[in-house]
Amino acid sequence: MPRVVEWVEMMNPDVLCMQETKLADDAFPIQTFKEMGYQSVHHGQGRWNGVAILSRVGLEDPLSGFDDGGEPDQDARIIWATCGGVRVASAYIPNGREIGHEHYQYKLEWLSRLREHLEQNHMKEEKIAVVGDFNVAPEDRDVWDIAAFEGATHVSSPEREAFSNILDWGLTDTMRDSYPDSEGLYTFWDYRQGSFYKRHGMRIDFILSTDSLMDKLETVMVDRNARKGEKPSDHAPLLADFNL
């Protein structure tokens, strides 16, 4: 929590999306964030998963999970809210564990449900941002060494196709669109074997936006400094500045 408070006070974002909070809803520090000027909404289940949205530009119509006519998701992995006229989703996509595992199939089905939710509830002309940890590296250059991931999750063709299918609905990968030729745009570095300092990273976190929001994009960046210091997350924050 001290790292979160420090980062929020320094960066002063209008909207912050958080994933893997590992908290029950009644344990989420709503009051602390309220004192900092933020409304917040959280969807959690205790020890695992958990997603949240903080906003200082309004927070309306919160929704936990999917509204696609299907059964409730078994995990707390996505929450929606409208913040300053933008429909925002904070998402934590399943890891998949290993190819062929039942959790891998759940991951593919989850990504398909996200696409279905967008189709049933939204239009491409809306201002929408789908934000979070997707646990998918869309291209070979989004991992430090593709040979090291042979036969592993995050880079398999079905996962990449499912991610691409979400983009095809009408979303743009803000980072890749802004830096189409750049290498090393990583957002995640494993805690093990000094991965961060060796630059052995992955780009698996995204801010995806519709065209009407993309037109307002001024800059997008990875805050690598937040991956340093005492007890950092293994993910670095991804920031996008939209002039609305």
Protein Blocks (a to p, Z undefined) as FASTA:
>chain_A
ZZmmmmmmmnopabdcdehklpafklpcfklmmmnopacddddehjngciddddfebpeh
iaehjdehpacdfbdfbdcddeehiacddddddfklpghiaklmmmmmmmmmmmmmmmmm
mcfkbccddedjehpafbfklpfblklmgoiahjamklmmmmmmmmmnopacfklmmmmm
bghiafbdcfbhhlmmnopacdfbdcdddfklmmmpmbdcddfklmgcjhiafbdcdddd
ddZZ
